[in-house]
Amino acid sequence: MSTTSTTSTIWVAYGAEGNVVGTIRKADDTYTVTMAGASEALGSYPTMDIAKNALHAHMRAGSPRPQFREH
């Protein structure tokens, strides 16, 4: 009997006021971005830098880049 498990890591993105604006979850070789309050993921990306840029791009115009913390 063989079992496979997928290990994932999650980073929470915090806005300038300390509020959660989204998450990035790494599973296998992809980084999946979900904005806070969204029912579906924004998309999956091949690198963490691209995922961070995608999350920031979907924030309100002029918002400072969020702070990412691994959980």
C-alpha positions as CSV (number, residue, x, y, z in Angstrom):
1,M,0.0,0.0,0.0
2,S,1.4,3.4,-1.0
3,T,0.3,6.7,0.3
4,T,1.3,10.2,-0.9
5,S,1.0,13.3,1.1
6,T,1.3,16.9,0.0
7,T,3.1,19.2,2.3
8,S,2.0,22.8,2.1
9,T,3.2,26.0,3.6
10,I,1.1,29.2,3.9
11,W,2.1,32.8,4.1
12,V,-0.3,35.5,5.3
13,A,-0.1,38.9,3.7
14,Y,-0.7,41.8,6.0
15,G,-1.6,45.3,4.8
16,A,-0.3,48.6,6.1
17,E,-2.8,48.7,8.9
18,G,-2.1,45.1,10.0
19,N,-5.2,43.6,8.4
20,V,-5.0,40.4,6.4
21,V,-5.2,41.0,2.7
22,G,-4.6,37.5,1.4
23,T,-2.6,34.3,1.5
24,I,-0.1,32.4,-0.5
25,R,-0.1,28.6,-0.2
26,K,2.8,26.5,-1.5
27,A,2.0,23.0,-2.4
28,D,4.3,20.9,-4.6
29,D,5.8,23.4,-7.0
30,T,3.1,26.0,-7.2
31,Y,2.1,29.0,-5.1
32,T,-1.6,29.7,-4.9
33,V,-2.8,33.2,-4.2
34,T,-6.2,33.8,-2.5
35,M,-7.3,37.3,-1.6
36,A,-8.9,37.9,1.8
37,G,-12.7,37.3,1.7
38,A,-12.5,35.6,-1.8
39,S,-14.3,32.3,-2.3
40,E,-11.9,31.1,-4.9
41,A,-8.2,31.4,-5.5
42,L,-6.9,34.2,-7.7
43,G,-4.5,31.8,-9.4
44,S,-1.4,29.6,-9.1
45,Y,2.1,30.7,-10.0
46,P,5.5,29.0,-10.5
47,T,7.5,31.2,-8.0
48,M,6.9,33.0,-4.7
49,D,8.0,36.3,-6.2
50,I,5.4,36.1,-9.0
51,A,2.7,35.1,-6.5
52,K,3.6,38.1,-4.2
53,N,3.4,40.4,-7.2
54,A,0.0,39.0,-8.3
55,L,-1.4,39.5,-4.8
56,H,-0.1,43.0,-4.6
57,A,-1.4,43.8,-8.1
58,H,-4.9,42.9,-6.9
59,M,-4.9,45.2,-4.0
60,R,-6.4,48.7,-4.1
61,A,-4.4,51.0,-6.4
62,G,-1.6,52.8,-4.5
63,S,-1.5,50.3,-1.6
64,P,1.9,49.6,-0.2
65,R,3.3,46.2,-0.7
66,P,2.0,43.9,2.0
67,Q,4.2,42.2,4.6
68,F,4.3,38.4,4.2
69,R,4.7,36.1,7.2
70,E,5.0,32.3,7.1
71,H,2.6,30.4,9.3
